[in-house]
Amino acid sequence: MISIKLQIILIAGAVICFLVLLNLLRKYRMELKYSMLWIIAMIVVLILSVFPSLFNYVSRIMGIEVPVNALFLLAIFGVFVIMFSLTVEVSKSTIKIKELSQELGLVKHELKKIRDLEREN
C-alpha cells in the first residue's frame, strides 16, 4: 500500500502536468501528436494514485514485493518509452532536414547555372 502523502503528491503532480500540457497545446507550443504519450502517462498515474490497491495488483503481477518500487519501475519504463518515441521523431526530422538541405543546394546550383547562361546571352 502506498502512503497517503505519496498518493496526494502523485495526484497533484498529474493534475499540474495535465494543466501545463493543456496550456502548451492551447498556445500551439506543443503538437497534439507529441502530447498523447504524456496524456496517457498522466491518466495512468492518476488512475493508479486514485486507486492505490491497483499498485498491489500490479506489483504482484510484476513480482515486486513493495508496491512503491513497482511505481518507480513503471515510471522509469514510461520515461524510457517517451524518450524512445521522441528519439524516433528527432531522427525523422533530422533526415527530412538533410533531404531539404540537399534539395535546396541542387535548386541553388541550377538557379546559378540559369543566371550564368542568361548573362552570357
Backbone as a ProteinNet text record, in pm:
[ID]
protein_1_A
[PRIMARY]
MISIKLQIILIAGAVICFLVLLNLLRKYRMELKYSMLWIIAMIVVLILSVFPSLFNYVSRIMGIEVPVNALFLLAIFGVFVIMFSLTVEVSKSTIKIKELSQELGLVKHELKKIRDLEREN
[TERTIARY]
85	0	88.6	51.7	127.8	71.9	158.1	114.1	22.4	-54.2	-147.3	-71.2	48.9	129.9	173	222.1	262.6	143.2	28.3	-93.1	-130.6	-123.9	-156.4	-54.4	73.2	177.4	156.4	122.4	100.3	-19.9	-128.2	-248	-219.2	-155.5	-124.1	-28.5	72.2	167.1	100.6	11.9	-57.1	-147.9	-218.4	-308.9	-229.9	-120.5	-38	22.9	74.3	131.6	25.3	-95.1	-202.8	-239.5	-245.1	-277.3	-167	-41.6	69.5	63.2	33.2	22.5	-91	-205.2	-317.4	-281.1	-209	-166.7	-71.6	20.2	112.3	37.5	-62.4	-141.9	-224.9	-278.9	-362.7	-281.8	-155.9	-70	6.1	-26.8	38.3	189.6	232.8	375.3	411.2	309.9	330.5	224.5	267.7	171.7	98.6	-22.6	-107.2	-47.3	16	69.3	181.3	256.8	362.8	308.4	193.1	138.4	58.4	25.1	-59.3	6.7	136.3	205.1	202.2	220.3	217.9	78.9	-22.4	-160.4	-189.2	-147.1	-167.7	-93	30.4	108.2	41.4	-10.9	-77.3	-205.4	-278.7	-402	-368.7	-263.9	-223.1	-181.3	-102.9	-59.8	-179.6	-272.9	-392	-476.8	-495.7	-575.3	-507	-375.9	-303.9	-297.5	-296.4	-289.9	-427.9	-532.6	-667.2	-707.6	-666.8	-697.1	-565.9	-514.7	-382.8	-380.2	-496	-495.6	-449.2	-460	-408.9	-257.9	-190.1	-44.3	-10.2	-90.6	-65	-82.1	-186.7	-212.5	-99.4	-61.3	45.5	177.9	206.6	333.8	336.3	220.8	216.1	236.9	177.4	194.7	341.4	405.5	545.8	642.5	593.4	679.1	761.2	711	779.4	705.1	778.2	713.3	656.8	728.9	685.6	618.7	493.4	422.6	488	553.8	619.3	731.7	801.2	906	846.4	726.9	658.6	624.2	584.4	554.3	677.6	791	912.4	958.1	945.2	982.4	894.5	763.6	672.7	701.3	733	765	890.9	991.7	1115.6	1089.2	1010.6	976.8	899.5	805.2	728.4	816.3	911.8	1004.1	1089.4	1131.5	1209.2	1125.8	999.7	912.9	897.7	876.9	861.2	992.2	1104.5	1233.9	1258.8	1222.4	1241.7	1156.3	1030.4	943.8	994	1044.7	1098.6	1227.1	1308.5	1430	1394.4	1290.8	1246.4	1201	1125.7	1078.6	1194.9	1292.1	1409.1	1486.9	1497.5	1568.7	1496.5	1363.1	1285.6	1305.4	1302.1	1319.5	1459.3	1559.6	1696.5	1710.3	1649.6	1655.3	1584	1467.1	1394.6	1476.1	1539	1620.4	1736.8	1799	1911.3	1865.2	1751.3	1699.3	1662	1599	1560.4	1683.9	1787.5	1911.7	1974.9	1975.1	2033.1	1951.7	1818.1	1733.1	1754	1766.3	1789.8	1923.6	2026.3	2156.1	2147.6	2072.8	2056.7	1981	1876.4	1798.2	1884.4	1965	2053.8	2156	2207.5	2304.6	2241.5	2120.1	2050.3	2019.3	1977.6	1946.8	2072	2184.8	2309.9	2347.9	2326.2	2354.2	2268.5	2139.6	2046.6	2087.9	2124	2166.2	2294.8	2388.7	2513.1	2485.5	2391	2355.2	2289.9	2206.6	2139.6	2240.4	2342.6	2445	2526.4	2551.1	2630.2	2554.6	2420.2	2339.8	2307.1
-118.7	0	123.7	220.1	344	438.2	527.8	619.8	726.4	789.6	893.2	1015.2	1041.7	1154.2	1131.6	1011.4	981	985.8	940.2	943.5	1087.6	1176.2	1317.8	1380.4	1349.2	1403.9	1357.1	1230.5	1178.8	1244.3	1258.5	1321.5	1467.4	1539.8	1680.8	1693.4	1606.1	1611.7	1583.6	1484.9	1452.4	1566	1625.7	1736.3	1858.3	1889.9	2005.2	1981.9	1863.3	1832.6	1839	1792.1	1797.3	1942.2	2027.7	2169.2	2238.1	2207.1	2265.6	2218.9	2091.9	2036.9	2102.9	2120.2	2187.8	2330.6	2399.6	2536.4	2539.6	2442.5	2436.2	2407.4	2319.3	2287.6	2408.1	2479.4	2596	2707.7	2721.3	2825.7	2777.4	2658.1	2598.3	2586.3	2561.1	2541.9	2393.5	2308.9	2164.2	2104.1	2007.7	1944.1	1832.8	1806.8	1708.2	1568.4	1536	1400.6	1372.8	1475	1454.5	1452.2	1512.2	1519.9	1396	1311.4	1195.6	1100.4	1076.1	986.8	1043.5	1175.4	1239	1230.7	1250.4	1242.6	1101.2	1000.8	861.7	834.1	881.5	860.5	927	1047.9	1117.6	1046.9	993.5	921.1	795.2	724.6	604.3	639.3	745.2	787.1	827.6	899	942.1	823	727	608.3	529.3	509.8	432.5	505.5	637.7	709.7	723.2	726.2	732.7	595.7	490.8	354.3	284.6	310.9	256.9	105.5	42.3	-104.4	-166.5	-89.2	-138.6	-158.2	-77.3	-93.1	-231.9	-278.4	-412.5	-518.3	-502.5	-598.2	-593.5	-471.6	-456.7	-509.4	-478.6	-524.9	-676.8	-737.5	-884.7	-945.7	-884.5	-935.2	-927.1	-816	-795.8	-871.1	-925.5	-998.8	-909	-790	-694.2	-688.2	-698.5	-706.9	-573.4	-464.5	-333	-257.4	-217	-150.1	-19.6	50.8	176.2	149.4	38	3	-24.2	-83.2	-104	29.7	126	259.7	321	315.8	374.5	300.6	169.8	92.9	129.7	141.7	180.9	322.5	411.2	549.3	553.8	479.7	476.7	416.3	310.3	249.4	348.2	420.7	520.4	629.9	674.6	779.1	726.2	601	543	532.3	495.8	487	625.1	726.2	861.9	908.9	881.1	919.9	848.6	721.4	647.3	706.1	735.9	791.6	929	1008.6	1139.3	1124.8	1024.7	999.7	961	881.2	843.9	967.9	1055.7	1178.5	1270.7	1282.6	1366.6	1308.9	1177.2	1114.2	1139.9	1128.1	1156.7	1301.9	1392.2	1534.9	1561.4	1496.9	1514.9	1468	1354.8	1304	1400.1	1452.1	1547.2	1674.4	1726.1	1847.9	1823.7	1708.5	1675.2	1669.3	1604.8	1595.5	1732.9	1815.6	1950.1	2036	2021.2	2096.5	2056.5	1926.9	1880.2	1930.1	1925.6	1975.6	2125.4	2199.8	2344.3	2371.9	2292.8	2309.1	2282.1	2179.1	2148.9	2260.5	2312.4	2420.4	2545.5	2578.3	2694.6	2676.3	2554	2526.3	2543.2	2491.6	2505.5	2652.3	2725.9	2868.4	2946.1	2911.9	2978.6	2948.8	2824	2787.6	2868.8	2882.2	2956.8	3103.4	3161.5	3302.4	3322.7	3228.1	3238.6	3230.5	3143	3131.8	3259.6	3321.9	3446.6	3560.3	3564.7	3670	3654.8	3529	3505.4	3547.2	3533.7	3567	3711.2
0	0	0	-80.9	-83.2	22.1	66.7	171.6	112.5	200.5	156.9	104.2	162.8	113.4	-30.7	-59.3	-196.9	-291	-241.7	-322.8	-358.3	-259.8	-284.1	-378.4	-358.5	-446.2	-590.1	-607.5	-742.9	-809.8	-734.8	-791.2	-826.6	-735.4	-761.8	-879.7	-885.2	-996.3	-1129.4	-1132.9	-1257.8	-1301.8	-1207.4	-1241.5	-1288.8	-1219.2	-1259.9	-1398.2	-1420.8	-1552.4	-1662.4	-1630.7	-1729.1	-1761.9	-1660.7	-1684	-1765.4	-1733.7	-1810.6	-1955.9	-1975	-2109.5	-2187.6	-2122.7	-2188.5	-2225.7	-2139	-2167.6	-2288.1	-2295.2	-2408.8	-2538.1	-2531.1	-2650	-2692.9	-2596.1	-2625.8	-2693.3	-2652.8	-2710.5	-2833.3	-2882.8	-3000	-2981.7	-2860.8	-2835.6	-2833.2	-2843.6	-2848.5	-2939.9	-3023.5	-3112.1	-3038.2	-3083.8	-3017.5	-3024.4	-3139	-3153.5	-3052.9	-3014	-2915.3	-2772.6	-2754.3	-2619.6	-2581.2	-2677.9	-2648	-2548.4	-2564.7	-2470.6	-2328.7	-2318.5	-2186.8	-2125.5	-2208.4	-2157.4	-2107.6	-2184.6	-2142.4	-2011.8	-2002.8	-1880.1	-1760.5	-1780.5	-1669.6	-1628.2	-1724.8	-1691.3	-1611.6	-1653.4	-1580.6	-1438.5	-1423.9	-1289.4	-1204.6	-1265.4	-1192.4	-1148.1	-1237.4	-1201.4	-1089.7	-1104.3	-1003.1	-869.1	-872.2	-745	-680.4	-759.7	-701.7	-646	-715.8	-670.3	-633.7	-514	-476.8	-464.7	-453	-444.8	-575.3	-684.8	-813.8	-809.8	-725.2	-711.7	-659.5	-562.1	-508.1	-616.8	-694.8	-802.9	-906.6	-947.1	-1047.4	-993.6	-867.5	-810.6	-796.6	-763.5	-756.6	-894.4	-997.8	-1134.6	-1176.2	-1137.3	-1176.4	-1085.5	-976	-885.2	-794.5	-769.5	-682.8	-550	-439.9	-309.5	-261.7	-286.1	-237.7	-353.4	-337.7	-446.6	-492.4	-401	-440.5	-540.9	-523	-620.1	-757.3	-760.3	-887.6	-951.8	-868.8	-920.3	-985.8	-915.8	-971.6	-1097.2	-1097	-1215.6	-1334.4	-1310.3	-1418.4	-1466.5	-1373.2	-1411.4	-1497.4	-1457	-1535.8	-1673.5	-1677.9	-1806.4	-1893.8	-1834.6	-1910.1	-1966.4	-1886.9	-1933.8	-2049.7	-2039.4	-2149.6	-2277	-2264.5	-2383.1	-2446.7	-2365.1	-2417.5	-2481.3	-2416.9	-2474.3	-2607.2	-2615	-2739	-2851.4	-2820.7	-2925	-2969.2	-2876.3	-2914.2	-2995.6	-2963.1	-3040.4	-3183.9	-3200.1	-3334.8	-3411.6	-3345	-3410.8	-3446.3	-3358.9	-3388.5	-3506.3	-3511.9	-3623.1	-3754.8	-3752.7	-3874.3	-3917.2	-3822	-3854.2	-3908.4	-3852.1	-3899.9	-4044.1	-4075.8	-4213.3	-4308.2	-4266.8	-4351.6	-4373.4	-4269.6	-4281.4	-4376.3	-4365.5	-4453.9	-4599.3	-4624.1	-4761.5	-4815.7	-4732.6	-4776.9	-4803.9	-4723.8	-4746.8	-4879.1	-4907	-5032.8	-5152	-5140.5	-5248.3	-5268.2	-5160	-5169.8	-5237.3	-5205	-5269.2	-5418.5	-5458.9	-5600.4	-5671.5	-5609	-5670	-5685.2	-5584.8	-5593.6	-5705.1	-5717.1	-5821.9	-5960.5	-5978.1	-6106.1	-6134.9	-6033.3	-6049.7	-6090.3	-6032.1	-6065.9	-6210.8	-6254.6	-6393.2	-6489.5	-6455.2	-6541.4	-6548.7	-6435.5	-6433.7	-6513.1	-6502.7	-6579.5	-6728.2	-6770.1	-6910.6	-6960.4	-6876.5	-6914.3	-6929.9	-6847	-6857.5	-6983.9	-7022.3	-7142.9	-7268.4	-7263.8	-7382.3	-7385.9
[MASK]
+++++++++++++++++++++++++++++++++++++++++++++++++++++++++++++++++++++++++++++++++++++++++++++++++++++++++++++++++++++++++

